[in-house]
């Protein structure tokens, strides 16, 4: 599943060989990708095989010291479980690409001015996986398409979120600041997706990732996988995607 770290040490030789297509070992490339994630304020899930995880961002990439530093709340409830684990993985996103790397030598340190950080050794390799396997479209009307959902951790809280883009396999929405975030991996069962007057349906959503948009957006992007859709809903979604593609092509021709 897209939300979980990809197993990087499969037993079968064929599987290990297949991972070589995604493996990056050149130090310059590794530094470049990590620094891009830092500059874009990419949200990174730090996770262990036993299920401990929390979301953070890269605070510093220090080539001279061979250290990558993450921001961390000293009172983060999962921090000790992560520090006690022999196997820790970081997973984040850059545009349409999933970046994953092992984290070794993790240490919780004080960063001054009452702040703390999580230091780890710069990874010697990381993996770059394509995130999307199906065509996504951006709705033509920015204010119309929406997702209404019941917050899985807050029974009486309903959220109305703007749809950024959608595909047959997933949907991305904008979550404004001061909105209670939903942890990656969470299954949301009570939703209503309204893309236009003719396209509205229910589906279960699996939160795949949360990423920054830009410095002025005042919110984040939440990407979700669509699950439990009926055949009728899938057909309606396919029609919406086809119509949106056609309208965009016509708009491009009119502007040429």
N, C-alpha and C positions, 0 to 999 in steps of 0.2 A: 504494500500500500504506500502511496506517495507521501503520506504524512510521517511515516516511520523512517528511521535511518536504514539505508540499504545495507544488507549484510556484505561486508567487505572481505571476508575470509571463507568463501564457500568451500565445501569439501571436494567437489568434483573438479578435475583439471580443466574441463571445458568451461565451467562457470568462471574459474579464475582467469582463464585466458580471455573470456568475453569482457571482463572488467578492465582489461588493458586498454580498451578503446576509450575508456573514460578517465583513466589514471593520469595524473599530472605529477611529475617528479622534478621538473626544472625549477630550481629555487626562485629564479626571477619571476616565472609565471605564478608560482604560489604566492609570493609577496604581492604581486600585482593584483591578484584576485582578492586577497585578504584586505588590501588597502582600498580597493573599490567597495567592498562590503562596509568598511569603516566609513568611507566618504558618503555612501548612500544611506547610512544609518540602518543597514539591513538588520532585521530582527533574526536572531540566531537561537535555535532551540538546542540547549545542552542536555543530553540525555544519556541514561545508562540502560543496560539490558534488563534490569530489574524494575524499570518503570519510573525511576526518579528523573525529573526534568524541570527546567525552568527556561524562560525566554530572556534574552539579554542582547546587548550590542557590543561590538568591538570598540574598546577604549583606545588601544594603541597597538601598532605593529612595529616592534623594535628589532630591526635586523641585526644591529650590533650586539645586542644582548641575547638574540635568538629567542625572543619572548613575544607572545601575543597576549594582550590583556583585555579582559571583558569587564564591563560594569556589572556590579552585583550589590544587592541589598544585604547588609550584614545579617539581617533578620529573615532572609529568604528561607522558608521552611524546608526546602529540598536541598539546600546547599551542603549540609553535612553528609547526606546520603550520596551526593555526587562526589564529594571529596573522598569518601570511604570506598568508592568503587574502583576496581582495577581496570575497568573498561569504560571510557567516556567518549561520546561522539558529539561533534558540533554539526548542525545542519542549518543552512540558510539559503537565500535566493538572490540571484542577480537577474532581473528581467525574467526571461523564460527558462532560466537555467538553475538547477538545484546544485548547490555546493555542499560537499560533505567531507569531513576530515576527522581523524582520531585526535584526541587531546590527551597528552601525557604530561606528567609532572605538575599537576594542578596544585596551586597554593593560594589560599585566601590571604590577601595582604591589605594593609591600610594605605590608601592613596593620598592622604592629607586632607585637611579641611573637613574632617568628619566623614570622608568618603572611603569606600573600600573597593577592591578590585579582585578579580580572579585571574591569576597568572598561569600560563601554560607554555610549554615549549612550542616553538614554531613547528608546524607539521612538516615532515619530510616528503609527504605526498598528500594530495587531496583528489577528490573525484568530482567530476563535473557531469551531471546527468541532465538530459533534456527533460523539462517538466511537463510539457503538454504533448499529448498524442492526438488531439483532435482540433479541428479548426475553431477558433474563437472569434466572435464578432462583438464590437462595441455597439450598443443600442444607439440609434440615430437621435433620439430625444433624450437629453441628459436628465431632465427632471422627472420623466415618467416611470421607467422601469424600477421596480422596487422589490425588496425582500422583507417580509414581515416574519419575525421569528420570536419564539418564546425562549428567553435566556435559560439554558439548561441548569444553571447553578442558582438562579433567582426566580422562584416560582411565579411571582407577581409582576415580573418585568418583561415587557414586550418591546422589541426593537424594530423600527422601520428604517431600513438601510437602502442606500442608492446602489443600483447594479452598475458595475463598471464594465464587465464583459461576461460573456456566457458561451459555453460550448455544450456539446452533447454529454460531456463527462463532468463538467464543473461550472462553477459560477464564482465571480469575484465581486465583492461589495466594498463600499467605502464605510469605514467605522469612524465616526467623529471622535475627537478628543473628549475626555470625561465620560465616555461610554464604557461600561464594564466589559473588558475583553473576555473572549472565550478561548481556552487553551487549545493548541493544536492537538489533534487526535480525538477531540470531543465529537460525539454524535448528537446532532440536533434533530429531533423527530417532529416538532410542531412548527411548520413553516407554511407560508403562502408566497409563491413567486408570481409577480405580475409584470410581464414584459410589455404588453400592449392590451388594447381592449379585447383582443381575440385570443390572447395567450396568457393564461393563468393556470397554475397547477400547484399541487402539493408534492413535496419530496423530502426525504431525509437528507441531511447534509453532514458530511464529515469534514471538520475544519482541517485543512491541509497545512496552511501557513499563514503567518501574519507578517507583512513587510511594510516598510516605510514607503511613502509616495514621493514627497519632496519636502523641503524645509518649510514651505508656506502652506501646505495642504491642511494643517490642523486636524490630522487624523491618519489612519493607517488603512492598508488594503488587506482584507481577509479573503483568502482563497479557499473554496470548499469543493469537495467532490460530491456529485449528485448520486444518491442511492435510493432504492425503493420506488422508482418511477414506474407508472403504468405504461402500457403500450400507447394509450391515447395521449398521455402527457409527452412521451418521447416524440410522437408524430407531430404534436403541436410545436414542440421545441425545434424540431428539424425544419418545419415550415417557417418559423420565425427566423432561423439562421439563414435559410435559403433566400427569404424575402429581403433580409437586411443586406446580404451580399449583393443581390441584384440591384437594390436601390443605391448602394455605394458605387457599383460599376456605372450606373446611369449618371450619377452625380459627377463621377470622374470624367465621363465622356462629355457632359455638358460644359465642364470647366476647361476642357482641352482646346 
